[in-house]
Amino acid sequence: MILNVNIDHVATLRNARGTSEPDVLEAALISEAAGAKGIVCHLREDRRHIKDADVYNLKNNISTLLNFEMAMYDDIIALALDVVPHVVTIVPEGRQELTTEGGLDVIAVQHELITLCKKMHDKGINVSLFIEPDKTQVEIAKSVGADMVELHTGTYANLTEPSRQNGELIRINEATLFANSLGMRVAAGHGLNLDNTSAIAKIKKIDEISIGHSIISNSIKYGLEATVKKFISIIESN
């Protein structure tokens, strides 16, 4: 199980002043040096944090894998085909949302996804779909041509009652095992922090964990390198 670091909110802070710092690429390189095996960035329709130039800069300069999160907008699809990241993760996106609020409804957009997966595969780009931990969603993700799924952990992260948390962890585990049985890689992410990542890391068949907001937030206290190492330690100790 590896850690991927989402550096979107480094760009959020940079954009607040319209300056060049903090530097998105520098944050990615520090994360890699600390042991992260992948860098994640989400180019939103409104470009609220990551900008087009950031995506090119990351692809050209990082040494690990670039996971490019995107909704299915024509201009962003075109950019992905030009950048050729290692993975594109297809996410739902609402202009008014503060952050991604749930998994993609693969059933509703399966025909569009078939076309998109073919376009990406023709360029040698793997496709991941950000979905709820639901076997039907996993099954359709496989049928449209996705190579992997990222299971939405936001519901688990927001729950406080232990029995309900355990129920959501069971869902995540079952969806993971089902995806594995179909030959798909599995990532997990959203809302994970220093307190709740351990339970997800115990699900051994998950291949990747993606964390962004909590890493950048805790960097204020511990520094970015130390924070990345803290999360890697949590993952490796389970």
N, C-alpha and C positions, 0 to 999 in steps of 0.2 A: 504494500500500500504506500502510495507516494502523496506528497503534498504539492498542490498547485496554488500559487499565490495570485490573487486577483488584485491588480494595481489601479483599478478605476479611481479610487478615492484619493490617490496621490494627484491625479489629474483634477479632481474636484477642488482640492485645495489650491492647486496652481491656478485654476481658472477663476477662483474667487478674487484674485488680484490682477489677473490678466498678464502675469509675468511668466518667466521661464522656470520658476522654482516653486515647489520642489520638482525635481526632474523625474519624469516617468521612467525613462530608460535607466537612470541611476538606481531607482528603487527596484526595478526588475533585476538588475545586475547584483545588487546587494542580496536580494532574495535568493538568487541562484547560488551565490557564494556561501550563503547560510545553509544550503542543502535542498532548496526547492527544486523539483524536477520539471516544473512547467510554469509558464506565466499565462495568466488569463486576462483578457481585456474585453470590454463590451462597448462596441460602437453603437450608441443609440441614435435613433432618427433625429433627435434634437441636438445631438453632439454635446450633451450637458457636461460630460467629463472627458472621456477619450475622444481625441480628434483623429481625422483621417491620417494625418502625418505621423501620429503616435504609432499607429498600427504598422506602417511601413518601417518606422525606426526600430520598433521592437523586433519585427521579423528579420531585419538585416543585421541585428547586433546581439541578440541573446543567443546563448549556446544550448539551451534546453528547448522544450517544445512550446510553441505558441498555440494557445487555445483561444480562438476568436469567437466571442459570443455575439450573436446577431439575430435580429428579427428578419422576416422575409420581405424586406423592402428592395426594390429593384436596384437602387444605387448602391446599397450595401452589399448585395449579392455580387454586383459587378466588381466592387472593391475587393471582396474576398477572392474572387477568381483571379484578380490581378496580383494580390499580395501572396496568395498560396500559403496560408498558414498550415500547420500540421493537422489541426482539427478545427472545424467550425461547430459550435454548439448553438443549435437553433432554439431560441427562447421566445415566449410571448412577450409583447411589449405594449404598454399603454402610456400615452404621453403624459398623463397626469399622475401616474404612480411614482412614489418615491423610490421604490426598488421593485424588482420582479416579484409579483404577488402570487405566483403559483405556477404549476407546470403547464406546458404546451398541451392543448387538446389535439393530440395526434389524429384522432378519428375524424375531427372536423376538417383538417387540412391535409388529409393523406394524399390526395391527388397532386397537390402543389409540392408536397414533400418528395414524391416519387421523381418528379421533374428536377427538383433541386438536388437531390442525392446524386442523380446521374450527372448533372453539371459538375458537381464537386468531385465526384469520382473520376470523371474524365480529366481533371487537372491533378489527380493524385491526392486530393484532400479527403481526409476521413470526416465522417459526419456523426455528431452526437446530438441527441434530442433531450432537452431539459423537461422532464415529465414528473408527474406524481408517481409515488410508489404503488403502482396499480398494474396487475398482470395484463389486463386488456391493453393498456397503453403500451406496455413493453412489447406485447405481441404485434401490435400494429406498427410500432417503431421498427421492428425487425422486418416486417413485410414491405415497408416502403423503401428499405435499403440502408437504414442507419447502421453504422458500425458499432455504436455504443450508446448508452443512455446515461444521463446524469439525473439521479433521483433527488427530487426536491425535499430538503430536510427542514424547511421553514415551519411546517406544522409541528413537527417534533420539537423544534427549538423554542416555539412559542408556548408550548404546553407547560404547566406547572404541577399538575396532579400526577403523581408517579404512575398510577395505573393507566392513565391515558397516554403518558409518555411511553410506557412499555408496549401498549397496543400499537402505537405508531412505529416503534422500533421493530416490532414483529412484521408489520407491513413492509417496512424497508428491507428487512432481511429476506422475506419471501419474494419480493420483487427482484432483489439481487440474485437470489438463487435461480429464479426463473430466467432472468436475462443471461446468466452464465450458461444455463442449459441450452440456450439458443445460440451460444457461441459469441455473445456480446460482452465487451468490456463494460464495466460499471464505475461511474463516478458518483459522488454525493456532495451536495453543498447547499447552502443558504442558511443564514442565521447561526452558523456554528461559531463557538467561542471557546475560551480556555476551560470553561466549566462543563460544556455539554458535548465536546468533540469526542471524549473518551468512549462513550457508549457507541457512537458510530464507528469508531476505530476498531471496536470489538467484532464488528461484522467482517470477518476475514475475507470474504469473497469480493468485497469492494476493492477496486483497483486504485482509485484516486479519490482524494478529498480536496475540494476547492474552497478556499477561504479568502475573503478579502477585507470586509469592513472591520472585523475584529482584529485582524493583524495590523491594519493601519491605525486603528484606535489605540491598541496597546503599545504601539511604537512610541507614542508620546511618553509612556512611562518607562519602557524598557529599551527603546531603540529598535529599529527594524530588524537588524540581524539577530539580536537576542530573541525577539518575538517569534520570528520564523523558526528559530531553533527550539523554542518552547513548544510550538505546535508539532514539530517533527518528533520531539521527545514523547509527547502524548501519544502520537500515532504509533511510534515504535515500541512503546511500553505496553501496548495492548495486544 
